[in-house]
Structure formats: C-alpha cells, structure tokens
Amino acid sequence: MATRTIAGKTVQVNEEGFMTDPSEWTKEIAVELAKEEGLPALTDAHWKVIEFCRKEGTATGKAPTLRQITTGAAVSTKDMFALFPKGPAKKVARISGLGKPEGCV
C-alpha cells in the first residue's frame, strides 16, 4: 500500500488516491484534499455532508452513495453538485477519508 503526506501527516492511500484507513483522517487533511478537488474553502454546508459521510462510513465500513447522502444528510442532488461539482459522491468520499463509493467509475 502506498503512503502520502497530506497536511503534514503520512497516510495510507490506494492507487486512486483514496485513503485506506479512515482513522488516519483529520479535518486538516479534509481541507487539503478539498483544495486538490478544486474547493478552496469548506463551508458549513460542506462540513454537514462530510460529517454525515464520516458517520455512515464508520458505521458501515464503506462510503455512502449519492442517494444515501442526499437522503441521510437532507441535501438535494442539485445542492450536492453545487457543493462538490463533477462527481459529488466520489469527491466527498475522498475528502472524508473514505474509500471510493460502490458504483462510481
């Protein structure tokens, strides 16, 4: 397994850049990953979705799908695309320190 230093912390990542150990995640890492995804700042709305995904990911062992996020976090699909453009479920999973959601290409 490869490692990478993000926000001063060395973490394990897979070949696609997703963290493989969610326990290594920190909010500082999330901010750096968001910048890499083209999101210069994380708003309260972003954090609401990230925190939901972290909770779900910890409970189930896998990243939630877009449908699970929109239902569970009470955020519309349109808002998800506004918050995390071009592949919101995949982006939020990466920023949340979770693996790639099932069904994402």
DSSP file (Angstrom, degrees, kcal/mol; ACC not computed):
  #  RESIDUE AA STRUCTURE BP1 BP2  ACC     N-H-->O    O-->H-N    N-H-->O    O-->H-N    TCO  KAPPA ALPHA  PHI   PSI    X-CA   Y-CA   Z-CA
    1    1 A M              0   0    0      0, 0.0    13,-0.1     0, 0.0     2,-0.1   0.000 360.0 360.0 360.0 137.4    0.0    0.0    0.0
    2    2 A A  E     -A   13   0A   0     11,-0.9    11,-2.6    10,-0.0     2,-0.3  -0.408 360.0-148.3 -80.7 158.1    1.3    3.4   -0.9
    3    3 A T  E     -A   12   0A   0      9,-0.3     2,-0.3    -2,-0.1     9,-0.2  -0.878  12.1-174.0-124.0 161.5    1.6    6.3    1.5
    4    4 A R  E     -A   11   0A   0      7,-2.4     7,-3.2    -2,-0.3     2,-0.6  -0.989  24.7-124.1-152.1 146.0    1.3   10.0    1.1
    5    5 A T  E     +A   10   0A   0     -2,-0.3     2,-0.4     5,-0.3     5,-0.3  -0.863  32.6 173.6 -98.1 122.2    1.8   13.1    3.3
    6    6 A I  E >  S-A    9   0A   0      3,-2.8     3,-2.0    -2,-0.6    23,-0.1  -0.997  70.1 -10.2-129.1 127.0   -1.2   15.3    3.5
    7    7 A A  T 3  S-     0   0    0     -2,-0.4    -1,-0.1     1,-0.3    22,-0.1   0.857 130.9 -54.1  52.8  38.2   -1.4   18.3    5.8
    8    8 A G  T 3  S+     0   0    0      1,-0.2     2,-0.4    21,-0.1    -1,-0.3   0.507 118.2 106.9  79.6   4.3    1.9   17.1    7.5
    9    9 A K  E <   -A    6   0A   0     -3,-2.0    -3,-2.8    15,-0.0     2,-0.5  -0.962  66.2-132.9-120.6 132.4    0.5   13.6    8.3
   10   10 A T  E     +A    5   0A   0     -2,-0.4     2,-0.3    -5,-0.3    -5,-0.3  -0.717  34.6 175.3 -84.2 125.6    1.6   10.5    6.4
   11   11 A V  E     -A    4   0A   0     -7,-3.2    -7,-2.4    -2,-0.5     2,-0.4  -0.886  33.3-107.2-129.5 158.3   -1.5    8.4    5.5
   12   12 A Q  E     +A    3   0A   0     -2,-0.3     8,-2.1    -9,-0.2     9,-0.6  -0.710  41.1 177.6 -85.9 135.0   -2.1    5.2    3.5
   13   13 A V  E     -AB   2  19A   0    -11,-2.6   -11,-0.9    -2,-0.4     6,-0.2  -0.930  22.7-127.6-133.9 158.3   -3.7    5.6    0.1
   14   14 A N    >   -     0   0    0      4,-2.2     3,-1.7    -2,-0.3     6,-0.0  -0.312  47.1 -83.1 -93.0-174.8   -4.7    3.4   -2.8
   15   15 A E  T 3  S+     0   0    0      1,-0.3    -1,-0.0     2,-0.1    -2,-0.0   0.704 129.8  52.0 -65.3 -19.8   -3.7    3.7   -6.4
   16   16 A E  T 3  S-     0   0    0      2,-0.1    -1,-0.3     3,-0.0     3,-0.1   0.427 120.3-105.4 -95.5  -0.1   -6.6    6.2   -7.0
   17   17 A G  S <  S+     0   0    0     -3,-1.7     2,-0.3     1,-0.3    -2,-0.1   0.534  73.1 139.7  90.2   6.9   -5.6    8.5   -4.0
   18   18 A F        -     0   0    0      1,-0.1    -4,-2.2     2,-0.0    -1,-0.3  -0.668  59.0-111.8 -82.8 137.4   -8.3    7.4   -1.7
   19   19 A M  B     -B   13   0A   0     79,-0.3    -6,-0.3    -2,-0.3    -1,-0.1  -0.420  22.7-160.3 -64.9 142.6   -7.3    7.0    2.0
   20   20 A T  S    S+     0   0    0     -8,-2.1    -7,-0.1     1,-0.2    -1,-0.1   0.558  78.7  52.9-103.8 -10.8   -7.4    3.3    3.0
   21   21 A D    >   -     0   0    0     -9,-0.6     3,-2.4     1,-0.1     4,-0.3  -0.857  63.6-167.9-126.5  96.8   -7.5    3.8    6.8
   22   22 A P  G >  S+     0   0    0      0, 0.0     3,-1.3     0, 0.0    -1,-0.1   0.719  83.7  70.3 -57.2 -21.4  -10.3    6.3    7.8
   23   23 A S  G 3  S+     0   0    0      1,-0.3    74,-0.0    -3,-0.1    -2,-0.0   0.679  90.2  61.7 -71.3 -14.8   -8.9    6.5   11.3
   24   24 A E  G <  S+     0   0    0     -3,-2.4    -1,-0.3    73,-0.2    73,-0.1   0.582  83.2 111.0 -82.9 -10.0   -5.9    8.5    9.9
   25   25 A W    <   +     0   0    0     -3,-1.3     2,-0.3    -4,-0.3    71,-0.1  -0.318  41.3 175.7 -69.3 144.1   -8.3   11.3    8.7
   26   26 A T     >  -     0   0    0      1,-0.1     4,-2.0    -2,-0.0     5,-0.1  -0.928  44.6-110.0-137.7 165.2   -8.3   14.7   10.2
   27   27 A K  H  > S+     0   0    0     -2,-0.3     4,-2.1     1,-0.2     5,-0.1   0.846 120.0  57.4 -64.0 -32.6  -10.1   17.9    9.4
   28   28 A E  H  > S+     0   0    0      2,-0.2     4,-1.8     1,-0.2    -1,-0.2   0.887 105.7  49.4 -65.1 -38.5   -6.8   19.4    8.3
   29   29 A I  H  > S+     0   0    0      2,-0.2     4,-2.8     1,-0.2     5,-0.2   0.910 108.2  54.4 -64.1 -41.9   -6.5   16.6    5.8
   30   30 A A  H  X S+     0   0    0     -4,-2.0     4,-2.5     1,-0.2    -2,-0.2   0.909 106.7  51.0 -58.2 -43.1  -10.0   17.2    4.6
   31   31 A V  H  X S+     0   0    0     -4,-2.1     4,-1.8     2,-0.2    -1,-0.2   0.913 112.5  46.1 -62.3 -43.1   -9.2   20.9    3.9
   32   32 A E  H  X S+     0   0    0     -4,-1.8     4,-1.9     2,-0.2    -2,-0.2   0.915 113.3  48.4 -66.8 -43.2   -6.1   19.9    1.9
   33   33 A L  H  X S+     0   0    0     -4,-2.8     4,-1.5     1,-0.2    -2,-0.2   0.876 108.7  54.9 -64.8 -36.7   -8.0   17.2   -0.1
   34   34 A A  H  <>S+     0   0    0     -4,-2.5     5,-3.0    -5,-0.2     3,-0.2   0.916 106.0  51.5 -62.1 -42.7  -10.8   19.7   -0.8
   35   35 A K  H ><5S+     0   0    0     -4,-1.8     3,-1.6     1,-0.2    -1,-0.2   0.907 107.9  52.3 -60.4 -41.4   -8.2   22.2   -2.3
   36   36 A E  H 3<5S+     0   0    0     -4,-1.9    -1,-0.2     1,-0.3    -2,-0.2   0.815 107.2  53.5 -63.1 -29.9   -6.9   19.4   -4.5
   37   37 A E  T 3<5S-     0   0    0     -4,-1.5    -1,-0.3    -3,-0.2    -2,-0.2   0.350 127.9 -99.1 -86.8   5.5  -10.5   18.8   -5.7
   38   38 A G  T < 5S+     0   0    0     -3,-1.6    -3,-0.2     1,-0.2    -2,-0.1   0.649  86.4 125.2  88.4  15.5  -10.9   22.4   -6.6
   39   39 A L      < -     0   0    0     -5,-3.0    -1,-0.2    -6,-0.2    -2,-0.2  -0.878  37.8-172.6-109.0  99.6  -12.7   23.5   -3.5
   40   40 A P  S    S+     0   0    0      0, 0.0     2,-0.3     0, 0.0    -1,-0.1   0.765  71.3  19.4 -66.2 -25.3  -10.8   26.5   -2.0
   41   41 A A        -     0   0    0     -7,-0.1     2,-0.6    -6,-0.0   -10,-0.0  -0.999  69.0-135.6-145.9 145.6  -12.9   26.6    1.2
   42   42 A L        -     0   0    0     -2,-0.3     2,-0.1    -3,-0.0   -11,-0.0  -0.908  25.1-160.0-104.0 121.1  -15.2   24.3    3.0
   43   43 A T     >  -     0   0    0     -2,-0.6     4,-2.4    40,-0.1     5,-0.2  -0.289  38.1 -94.6 -87.9 176.0  -18.5   25.9    4.3
   44   44 A D  H  > S+     0   0    0      1,-0.2     4,-2.2     2,-0.2     5,-0.1   0.867 127.9  56.0 -58.4 -36.3  -20.8   24.7    7.0
   45   45 A A  H  > S+     0   0    0      2,-0.2     4,-1.5     1,-0.2    -1,-0.2   0.901 107.2  48.5 -64.4 -40.8  -22.9   23.0    4.2
   46   46 A H  H  > S+     0   0    0      1,-0.2     4,-2.7     2,-0.2    -2,-0.2   0.942 111.4  49.7 -60.8 -47.8  -19.8   21.1    3.1
   47   47 A W  H  X S+     0   0    0     -4,-2.4     4,-3.1     1,-0.2     5,-0.3   0.849 104.7  58.4 -63.4 -34.7  -19.0   20.0    6.7
   48   48 A K  H  X S+     0   0    0     -4,-2.2     4,-1.8     2,-0.2    -1,-0.2   0.933 112.1  40.9 -58.8 -45.5  -22.6   18.8    7.2
   49   49 A V  H  X S+     0   0    0     -4,-1.5     4,-2.6     2,-0.2    -2,-0.2   0.920 115.4  50.4 -69.4 -44.6  -22.2   16.4    4.2
   50   50 A I  H  X S+     0   0    0     -4,-2.7     4,-2.6     1,-0.2    -2,-0.2   0.926 111.3  48.3 -60.1 -46.1  -18.6   15.4    5.2
   51   51 A E  H  X S+     0   0    0     -4,-3.1     4,-2.3     2,-0.2    -1,-0.2   0.883 110.8  50.9 -64.4 -38.3  -19.6   14.7    8.8
   52   52 A F  H  X S+     0   0    0     -4,-1.8     4,-2.8    -5,-0.3     5,-0.2   0.941 111.7  47.9 -61.4 -46.0  -22.6   12.6    7.6
   53   53 A C  H  X S+     0   0    0     -4,-2.6     4,-3.2     1,-0.2     5,-0.2   0.893 110.5  51.1 -63.5 -40.3  -20.3   10.6    5.3
   54   54 A R  H  X S+     0   0    0     -4,-2.6     4,-2.2     2,-0.2    -1,-0.2   0.924 111.9  47.4 -61.1 -44.3  -17.8   10.0    8.1
   55   55 A K  H  X S+     0   0    0     -4,-2.3     4,-2.0     2,-0.2    -2,-0.2   0.937 116.6  43.0 -63.2 -47.7  -20.6    8.8   10.4
   56   56 A E  H  X S+     0   0    0     -4,-2.8     4,-2.8     1,-0.2     5,-0.4   0.917 113.5  51.7 -64.2 -44.5  -22.0    6.5    7.7
   57   57 A G  H  X S+     0   0    0     -4,-3.2     4,-2.1    -5,-0.2    -1,-0.2   0.878 111.1  47.6 -61.8 -38.8  -18.6    5.3    6.6
   58   58 A T  H  < S+     0   0    0     -4,-2.2    -1,-0.2    -5,-0.2    -2,-0.2   0.895 115.1  45.9 -68.1 -40.3  -17.6    4.4   10.2
   59   59 A A  H  < S+     0   0    0     -4,-2.0    -2,-0.2    -5,-0.2    -1,-0.2   0.880 127.2  25.4 -70.9 -39.1  -20.9    2.6   10.8
   60   60 A T  H  < S-     0   0    0     -4,-2.8    -3,-0.2     2,-0.3    -2,-0.2   0.639  96.9-123.8-104.1 -17.5  -21.0    0.6    7.5
   61   61 A G  S  < S+     0   0    0     -4,-2.1     2,-0.3    -5,-0.4    -4,-0.2   0.553  82.9  75.9  83.5   6.5  -17.3    0.3    6.6
   62   62 A K  S    S-     0   0    0     -6,-0.4    -2,-0.3    -5,-0.1    -1,-0.2  -0.988  88.2 -93.1-148.0 157.7  -17.9    1.9    3.2
   63   63 A A        -     0   0    0     -2,-0.3    39,-0.5    37,-0.2    -9,-0.1  -0.426  47.1-112.5 -69.3 139.7  -18.5    5.3    1.6
   64   64 A P        -     0   0    0      0, 0.0    -1,-0.1     0, 0.0    29,-0.1  -0.373  28.7-117.1 -71.4 152.7  -22.2    6.2    1.2
   65   65 A T     >  -     0   0    0      1,-0.1     4,-2.3    -2,-0.1     5,-0.2  -0.323  31.9-100.1 -79.3 169.1  -23.7    6.6   -2.3
   66   66 A L  H  > S+     0   0    0      1,-0.2     4,-2.8     2,-0.2     5,-0.2   0.913 124.8  51.3 -57.5 -44.2  -25.1    9.8   -3.6
   67   67 A R  H  > S+     0   0    0      1,-0.2     4,-2.2     2,-0.2     5,-0.3   0.911 109.5  49.6 -61.2 -43.2  -28.6    8.7   -2.8
   68   68 A Q  H  > S+     0   0    0      1,-0.2     4,-2.8     2,-0.2     5,-0.3   0.888 112.7  48.5 -63.3 -38.2  -27.7    7.8    0.7
   69   69 A I  H  X S+     0   0    0     -4,-2.3     4,-2.9     2,-0.2     6,-0.4   0.946 111.5  47.5 -67.2 -48.0  -26.1   11.2    1.2
   70   70 A T  H  <>S+     0   0    0     -4,-2.8     5,-1.0     1,-0.2     4,-0.4   0.887 119.7  40.2 -63.7 -37.4  -29.0   13.2   -0.2
   71   71 A T  H  <5S+     0   0    0     -4,-2.2     3,-0.3    -5,-0.2    -2,-0.2   0.953 121.6  39.8 -73.3 -51.3  -31.4   11.2    1.9
   72   72 A G  H  <5S+     0   0    0     -4,-2.8    -3,-0.2    -5,-0.3    -2,-0.2   0.842 123.4  37.5 -71.6 -35.8  -29.4   11.0    5.1
   73   73 A A  T  <5S-     0   0    0     -4,-2.9    -1,-0.2    -5,-0.3    -3,-0.2   0.445 103.7-126.1 -96.1  -0.5  -27.9   14.5    5.1
   74   74 A A  T   5 +     0   0    0     -4,-0.4     2,-0.4    -3,-0.3    -3,-0.2   0.925  62.9 137.7  55.0  49.2  -31.1   16.1    3.8
   75   75 A V      < -     0   0    0     -5,-1.0    -1,-0.2    -6,-0.4    -2,-0.2  -0.991  53.0-121.5-124.3 131.8  -29.2   17.7    0.9
   76   76 A S     >  -     0   0    0     -2,-0.4     4,-2.3     1,-0.1     5,-0.2  -0.280  20.7-116.9 -70.5 158.1  -30.7   17.8   -2.6
   77   77 A T  H  > S+     0   0    0      1,-0.2     4,-2.2     2,-0.2     5,-0.2   0.898 118.1  54.7 -59.6 -40.4  -28.9   16.3   -5.5
   78   78 A K  H  > S+     0   0    0      1,-0.2     4,-1.5     2,-0.2    -1,-0.2   0.916 108.9  47.2 -59.8 -44.1  -28.7   19.7   -7.1
   79   79 A D  H  > S+     0   0    0      2,-0.2     4,-2.7     1,-0.2     5,-0.2   0.868 108.3  55.9 -66.5 -36.3  -27.1   21.1   -3.9
   80   80 A M  H  X S+     0   0    0     -4,-2.3     4,-3.2     1,-0.2    -1,-0.2   0.921 108.3  47.6 -61.6 -42.8  -24.6   18.2   -3.8
   81   81 A F  H  < S+     0   0    0     -4,-2.2    -1,-0.2     1,-0.2    -2,-0.2   0.811 112.5  50.1 -68.8 -28.5  -23.5   19.0   -7.3
   82   82 A A  H  < S+     0   0    0     -4,-1.5    -2,-0.2    -5,-0.2    -1,-0.2   0.890 116.9  40.2 -73.2 -40.2  -23.2   22.7   -6.3
   83   83 A L  H  < S+     0   0    0     -4,-2.7    -2,-0.2     1,-0.3    -3,-0.2   0.906 133.4  21.3 -73.7 -43.2  -21.1   21.8   -3.3
   84   84 A F  S  < S-     0   0    0     -4,-3.2    -1,-0.3    -5,-0.2     7,-0.2  -0.705  88.1-156.6-129.0  77.6  -19.0   19.1   -4.9
   85   85 A P        +     0   0    0      0, 0.0    -3,-0.1     0, 0.0    -4,-0.1  -0.118  64.2  18.3 -60.2 150.7  -19.1   19.6   -8.7
   86   86 A K  S    S+     0   0    0     -5,-0.1    -5,-0.0     1,-0.1    -4,-0.0   0.971 138.2   4.3  57.7  69.5  -18.4   16.9  -11.2
   87   87 A G  S  > S-     0   0    0     -3,-0.1     4,-2.4     3,-0.1     5,-0.2   0.918  70.2-176.4  95.7  61.2  -18.9   13.7   -9.2
   88   88 A P  H  > S+     0   0    0      0, 0.0     4,-2.8     0, 0.0     5,-0.3   0.864  79.0  50.9 -61.5 -41.2  -20.1   14.7   -5.7
   89   89 A A  H  > S+     0   0    0      1,-0.2     4,-1.8     2,-0.2     5,-0.2   0.920 114.3  44.6 -64.5 -42.1  -20.2   11.2   -4.1
   90   90 A K  H  > S+     0   0    0      2,-0.2     4,-2.1     1,-0.2    -1,-0.2   0.914 115.7  47.5 -67.1 -43.3  -16.7   10.4   -5.2
   91   91 A K  H  X S+     0   0    0     -4,-2.4     4,-2.7     1,-0.2     5,-0.2   0.937 113.2  46.4 -64.6 -47.4  -15.3   13.8   -4.2
   92   92 A V  H  X S+     0   0    0     -4,-2.8     4,-2.0     1,-0.2    -1,-0.2   0.859 110.8  53.9 -67.6 -32.9  -16.9   13.9   -0.8
   93   93 A A  H  <>S+     0   0    0     -4,-1.8     5,-2.8    -5,-0.3     4,-0.3   0.928 111.1  45.7 -63.8 -44.0  -15.8   10.3   -0.1
   94   94 A R  H ><5S+     0   0    0     -4,-2.1     3,-1.3     1,-0.2   -75,-0.3   0.939 114.7  46.6 -64.1 -46.9  -12.2   11.3   -0.9
   95   95 A I  H 3<5S+     0   0    0     -4,-2.7    -1,-0.2     1,-0.3    -2,-0.2   0.826 110.3  55.0 -64.1 -31.9  -12.4   14.4    1.2
   96   96 A S  T 3<5S-     0   0    0     -4,-2.0    -1,-0.3    -5,-0.2    -2,-0.2   0.468 116.0-114.2 -81.7  -2.3  -14.0   12.4    4.0
   97   97 A G  T < 5S+     0   0    0     -3,-1.3     2,-0.2    -4,-0.3    -3,-0.2   0.754  74.6 127.8  76.4  23.8  -11.1   10.0    4.1
   98   98 A L      < -     0   0    0     -5,-2.8   -79,-0.3    -6,-0.2    -1,-0.3  -0.621  62.8 -94.6-107.2 167.9  -13.3    7.1    2.9
   99   99 A G        -     0   0    0     -2,-0.2    -1,-0.2     1,-0.2    -3,-0.1  -0.181  58.5 -70.7 -72.3 172.7  -12.9    4.6    0.1
  100  100 A K        -     0   0    0      1,-0.1   -37,-0.2   -82,-0.1    -1,-0.2  -0.449  59.1-108.1 -65.6 133.2  -14.4    5.1   -3.3
  101  101 A P    >   -     0   0    0      0, 0.0     3,-1.7     0, 0.0    -1,-0.1  -0.308  38.6 -98.0 -63.1 146.1  -18.2    4.6   -3.2
  102  102 A E  T 3  S+     0   0    0    -39,-0.5     3,-0.1     1,-0.2   -40,-0.0  -0.393 109.5  26.8 -62.3 139.1  -19.6    1.5   -4.8
  103  103 A G  T 3  S+     0   0    0      1,-0.3     2,-0.3    -3,-0.1    -1,-0.2   0.324  89.5 125.4  89.8  -7.8  -20.8    2.1   -8.3
  104  104 A C    <         0   0    0     -3,-1.7    -1,-0.3     1,-0.1    -4,-0.0  -0.657 360.0 360.0 -84.1 139.9  -18.5    5.0   -9.0
  105  105 A V              0   0    0     -2,-0.3    -1,-0.1    -3,-0.1    -3,-0.0   0.418 360.0 360.0 -94.9 360.0  -16.3    4.8  -12.1
